[in-house]
Amino acid sequence: MTGGSETSRPRVLILGGGFAGVGAAQKLKDAEADVVLVDKHDYHTFQPLLYQLATGLLEETAVGHSLRDLVHGQENATIHQATITEVDLDAREVRFDGMEPLTYDYLVVALGAEVNFFGTDGAPEHAFPMYTLVDAVRLKEHVLQKWQEVDRHPELADQGALNIVVVGGGPTGVESAGALAELYRGELSKDYPAIDQAKARVILVEAGPQLFSMFKDDLRTYTEKALADRSVEVMVGDAVASVTPTQVTLKSGTVIDAHTLVWGAGLQGNPVVHALGVDLERGNRIGVGPDLVLRDRPEVYVLGDIAAITDEKTKQVLPQLGSVALQSGEHAGESISRRLAGDEPKPFKYADKGTMATIGRGAAVVQMLGGRTMKGKKAQVAWGTVHLALLPTNEDRAKAVVDWVGATLTHQRTGRITVSTGGAEN
Ligand SMILES: Cc1cc2nc3c(=O)[nH]c(=O)nc-3n(C[C@H](O)[C@H](O)[C@H](O)COP(=O)(O)OP(=O)(O)OC[C@H]3O[C@@H](n4cnc5c(N)ncnc54)[C@H](O)[C@@H]3O)c2cc1C
């Protein structure tokens, strides 16, 4: 492979095949350019469904989609699987692990975020984050192995082998706790009828005074009840101080015997941001202007979770959401196409679809921009509609409808088998 473009067309180099990177690539379909997308994986991860994968409700291919499939038929697009190690903005060159560097005419940085353990002792070694496909499979296999161990050695249940502590009272923590509790009280209670469910606790810990601080009171009350109905124990106003393979210690001094700690408490920008040599905003995110480009670098777009994009209407930094990532990606693709055709780019306008989260089967909450709220089954349908739109192709949407409706109707967790992922990389 050469550093420069193999045709006389300008090269648009897209780093990351998440919602933002794929959205940008697809909008460049008709552009007079070579579109090169590089990701360390050969698949796109649909993160909102990671809980369903971690709890055996969906299988890998419902959550990971081949990146090559997503640009099939797109004559100007190429996919490479490689890890980005360095971005040299002055040389307009990107370097990779095990692949020759590539130069660019336009660069799209869409590398997402990574988990932030906030320096918690033992968390990098022992916590289970929920950010990648591998994270979800690893958590599923760990949980299933714990039940198998207790089946062979029942005394381990008294040492907290089946207890799970979930950290974080935002959507990731609440959704993980709800999904894990449904797995425990549903299939696993049937799989292991001799095991006392009272020794299989799911405990949700939030440092702030309440869960779901971004939602209105009625949605919070609904969420607390939906979690209690699933026998999730909620502890607010306390934080995790340290974790070992068998215990979680809270800042208050409380020690919980638990062999599983799920981390849903925070994100930070992808570490590649440090190599860019630009000022970083809160959470290591990169600030961009109204057209989503870097100041003084009009050829560099930064999108999705890695970017701090200010909403032109509310003047607030937009949250790290799939719809923000997809819309910013599509905007960048359109903007570059316009510039390549000699037209002026337009500023980015975010269309807010509302804030939403699912707590479990038939239990979800939605808060619209104007303040209108929905809960229960109606909210779950709204969640499904908004999230279907995030899927990259019509085939994916059709498959998702079959998978989701099948999972909702039968509630069978056919994915609850263990295929060791030991040592697999993220
Ligand atoms: C568990 C969970 C649940 C969520 N639920 C929802 C939800 O219900 N609704 C919603 O709207 N949003 C949800 N989100 C947020 C949403 O998924 C993100 O905002 C969105 O995925 C961000 O898209 P992105 O394209 O910016 O980054 P990502 O989707 O993270 O994509 C980044 C890509 O960059 C690649 N990459 C990273 N580093 C490198 C490197 N060094 N070299 C090569 N490739 C690299 C990664 O492999 C990845 O494919 C959820 C997130 C999580 C973790």
The ligand as an SDF file (V2000), in Angstrom:
LIG
                    3D

 53 58  0  0  0  0  0  0  0  0999 V2000
  -23.3200   -0.0060   26.6100 C   0  0  0  0  0  0  0  0  0  0  0  0
  -23.7000    1.2040   25.7970 C   0  0  0  0  0  0  0  0  0  0  0  0
  -25.0310    1.4670   25.5240 C   0  0  0  0  0  0  0  0  0  0  0  0
  -25.4110    2.5770   24.7710 C   0  0  0  0  0  0  0  0  0  0  0  0
  -26.7370    2.7980   24.5340 N   0  0  0  0  0  0  0  0  0  0  0  0
  -27.0970    3.8260   23.7590 C   0  0  0  0  0  0  0  0  0  0  0  0
  -28.4560    4.0360   23.4300 C   0  0  0  0  0  0  0  0  0  0  0  0
  -29.3410    3.2980   23.8740 O   0  0  0  0  0  0  0  0  0  0  0  0
  -28.7510    5.0720   22.6010 N   0  0  0  0  0  0  0  0  0  0  0  0
  -27.7760    5.8860   22.0690 C   0  0  0  0  0  0  0  0  0  0  0  0
  -28.1020    6.7870   21.2860 O   0  0  0  0  0  0  0  0  0  0  0  0
  -26.4990    5.7360   22.3780 N   0  0  0  0  0  0  0  0  0  0  0  0
  -26.1290    4.7220   23.2030 C   0  0  0  0  0  0  0  0  0  0  0  0
  -24.8160    4.5520   23.5250 N   0  0  0  0  0  0  0  0  0  0  0  0
  -23.8260    5.5230   23.0200 C   0  0  0  0  0  0  0  0  0  0  0  0
  -23.4600    5.2620   21.5760 C   0  0  0  0  0  0  0  0  0  0  0  0
  -23.2950    3.8860   21.3390 O   0  0  0  0  0  0  0  0  0  0  0  0
  -22.2040    6.0630   21.2300 C   0  0  0  0  0  0  0  0  0  0  0  0
  -22.4880    7.4130   21.4500 O   0  0  0  0  0  0  0  0  0  0  0  0
  -21.7640    5.8450   19.7830 C   0  0  0  0  0  0  0  0  0  0  0  0
  -21.4360    4.5030   19.5550 O   0  0  0  0  0  0  0  0  0  0  0  0
  -20.5780    6.7340   19.4240 C   0  0  0  0  0  0  0  0  0  0  0  0
  -20.2620    6.5090   18.0880 O   0  0  0  0  0  0  0  0  0  0  0  0
  -18.8130    6.8770   17.5230 P   0  0  0  0  0  0  0  0  0  0  0  0
  -18.8690    6.5730   16.0690 O   0  0  0  0  0  0  0  0  0  0  0  0
  -18.4220    8.2320   17.9460 O   0  0  0  0  0  0  0  0  0  0  0  0
  -17.8270    5.8930   18.2670 O   0  0  0  0  0  0  0  0  0  0  0  0
  -17.8040    4.3050   18.3580 P   0  0  0  0  0  0  0  0  0  0  0  0
  -19.1310    3.7190   18.0500 O   0  0  0  0  0  0  0  0  0  0  0  0
  -17.2000    3.9940   19.6800 O   0  0  0  0  0  0  0  0  0  0  0  0
  -16.8050    3.8930   17.1960 O   0  0  0  0  0  0  0  0  0  0  0  0
  -15.4250    4.1360   17.2700 C   0  0  0  0  0  0  0  0  0  0  0  0
  -14.7110    3.1410   16.3780 C   0  0  0  0  0  0  0  0  0  0  0  0
  -13.3200    3.4610   16.4040 O   0  0  0  0  0  0  0  0  0  0  0  0
  -12.5690    2.2630   16.4580 C   0  0  0  0  0  0  0  0  0  0  0  0
  -11.2740    2.5620   17.0900 N   0  0  0  0  0  0  0  0  0  0  0  0
  -11.0640    3.1010   18.3020 C   0  0  0  0  0  0  0  0  0  0  0  0
   -9.7480    3.2840   18.5210 N   0  0  0  0  0  0  0  0  0  0  0  0
   -9.1070    2.8340   17.4190 C   0  0  0  0  0  0  0  0  0  0  0  0
   -7.7440    2.7610   17.0330 C   0  0  0  0  0  0  0  0  0  0  0  0
   -6.7470    3.1990   17.8090 N   0  0  0  0  0  0  0  0  0  0  0  0
   -7.4650    2.2400   15.8260 N   0  0  0  0  0  0  0  0  0  0  0  0
   -8.4420    1.8070   15.0010 C   0  0  0  0  0  0  0  0  0  0  0  0
   -9.7430    1.8660   15.3080 N   0  0  0  0  0  0  0  0  0  0  0  0
  -10.0730    2.3720   16.5070 C   0  0  0  0  0  0  0  0  0  0  0  0
  -13.4130    1.3100   17.2790 C   0  0  0  0  0  0  0  0  0  0  0  0
  -13.1140   -0.0350   16.9910 O   0  0  0  0  0  0  0  0  0  0  0  0
  -14.8360    1.7010   16.8520 C   0  0  0  0  0  0  0  0  0  0  0  0
  -15.3140    0.8880   15.8000 O   0  0  0  0  0  0  0  0  0  0  0  0
  -24.4070    3.4520   24.2810 C   0  0  0  0  0  0  0  0  0  0  0  0
  -23.0590    3.1980   24.5490 C   0  0  0  0  0  0  0  0  0  0  0  0
  -22.7120    2.0840   25.2930 C   0  0  0  0  0  0  0  0  0  0  0  0
  -21.2660    1.8190   25.5760 C   0  0  0  0  0  0  0  0  0  0  0  0
  1  2  1  0
  2  3  1  0
  2 52  2  0
  3  4  2  0
  4  5  1  0
  4 50  1  0
  5  6  2  0
  6  7  1  0
  6 13  1  0
  7  8  2  0
  7  9  1  0
  9 10  1  0
 10 11  2  0
 10 12  1  0
 12 13  2  0
 13 14  1  0
 14 15  1  0
 14 50  1  0
 15 16  1  0
 16 17  1  0
 16 18  1  0
 18 19  1  0
 18 20  1  0
 20 21  1  0
 20 22  1  0
 22 23  1  0
 23 24  1  0
 24 25  2  0
 24 26  1  0
 24 27  1  0
 27 28  1  0
 28 29  2  0
 28 30  1  0
 28 31  1  0
 31 32  1  0
 32 33  1  0
 33 34  1  0
 33 48  1  0
 34 35  1  0
 35 36  1  0
 35 46  1  0
 36 37  1  0
 36 45  1  0
 37 38  2  0
 38 39  1  0
 39 40  1  0
 39 45  2  0
 40 41  1  0
 40 42  2  0
 42 43  1  0
 43 44  2  0
 44 45  1  0
 46 47  1  0
 46 48  1  0
 48 49  1  0
 50 51  2  0
 51 52  1  0
 52 53  1  0
M  END
$$$$
